[in-house]
Amino acid sequence: MVPTPLYAGERVVVMGLGKSGLSAAAALRAGGAVVEVWDDKPGALAEGKAKGFAAFDGAAMNLSGVRTIVWSPGIAHSFPKTHALAVKARNENIPLVCDVDLLVETQSDATVVAITGTNGKSTTTALTAHLFKDAGRATEVGGNLGIPALDLAPLGRGGTYVLELSSYQLELMPHLACDTAVLLNITPDHLDRHGGMDGYISAKRRIFAHQRPPRTAIIGIDDPHCAKLCDELKGDGLHRVVPISVTRAVPGGVYVQDGILIDATGNSPSTIVDLRGIARLPGAHNWQNAAAATAAALSQGISAAAIAAGLETFPGLKHRQELVSVVGKVTFVNDSKATNADAAEKALLCYDNIYWIAGGQAKEGGITSLAPLFPRIRHAFLIGEAAEAFAGVLNGKVSCTLFSDMPSAIKAAGEMALADQEPGATVLLSPACASWDMFKSFEERGDIFRATVQQLWGQPLQGKQV
């Protein structure tokens, strides 16, 4: 735990009592704050009270003497509609922050490497932390990934926090001051929570605000939104901008050309490693992740040789193209973290003869953008709220079947793939949807996929990726 003594004796309200909210309340109490908790859900509030926290009166909303409100990023505050407590707090100039903001404010002597983007940020965060740890750096990894931020170990000077930050979190981080900030890509996502595309881009751009010298800004330039931001950052005269690309050579940046990872941040380009030989980083999307992690490691003085060694030993990330099992000629892959079409596209590009399990709570745009990849799909097995809509998009292009639960879809997909024995056949869970209509999280969805495959076809291959 990281106690937060900066709020000792101060009245602090914690809004939202999920894992991160309860963690923040405990850290604030350990630091001497006067903590009150609230959640719109009575069950969650009861859990907070059972842990010994005083309940904030959500009806009266008395904010007299409140120093700050620790706001759960999962609770909407401005869009799609305003939250009454958020409105009152802003009218009284009381800041809304998240638990990750408390971490970076309290651990201000530690180095912060922060990573965001519409897609790839979890893999890039895990990979960056792996490179730092492999190079012998004292490193903690968290934020939007893994355990709550304030449950990480205190590091202080000489330590590095590698943090995945969502757009929701970035809106709640007035104390963020990254040493190295990474923006991978921007495509439309969460637009309802940000009031449209401009609000979403603005939230992502906050990762570069208030950076500490030399203000290293690593930014992908393979999509137009990020390319524009890159030019703007170069023009502000404040940032040391390191562009990354997997489509072209970029002077002063890190890029991938024909699968070769190249560092051009020095006097002349130099090869780091051939990514085509690293099975756990397949496809151009993972090459972008590798380029970003490499640029972040280089920015903090890690050598190219150490980076190459670390890339080779990266174990991969659960629920992101996770190899679950190989049965006969059929590979079973868990890509549950693909919660939108752009993320699913990355997986679909990596395989042929796909038996695709998709569906859930659809994001804006659905799967229409995936049409060029439909020829790779042998059959689609559709679940969740989006099943009928997805079937309509696939009609006449891809044969599909609708299922009321995922285990039934997995069984049908596996049996069809095993019966067909197509060369390179892959049963791929890559839903292109959020999970909340049927599951608690994408992690639960992926765990059920893994467990079902194990039950039906034997022991899966643990901890491996493709």
Buried (B, 14 or more C-beta within 10 A) or exposed (E): BBBBEBBEEBBBBBBBBBEBBBBBBBBBBBBBBBBBBBBEEEEBBEBBEEEEBEEBEBEEBEBEEBBBBBBBBBBBBBBEEEBEBBEBBBEEEBBBBBBBBBBBBBBBEBBBBBBBBBBBBBBBBBBBBBBBBBBEBBBBBBBBBBBBBBBBEBBEEEBBBBBBBBBBBBBBBBBBBBBBBBBBBBBBBBBBBBBEBEBBBBBBBBBBEEBBEEBBBBBBBBBEBBBEBBEBBBEEEBBBBBBBBBEEEBEEBBBBBEBBBBBBBEEEBEEBBEBBEBEBBBBBBBBBBBBBBBBBBBBBEBEBEBBBBBBEEBEBBBBBBBBBBBBEBBBBBBBBBBBBBBBBBBBBBBBBBBBBBBBBBBBEBBBEBBEEBBEBBBBBBBBBBBBEBBBEBBEEEBEBBBBEEBBBBBBBBBBBBBEBEBEEBBBBBBBBBBBBBBBEBBBBBBBBBBBBBBEBBEEBBEEBBB
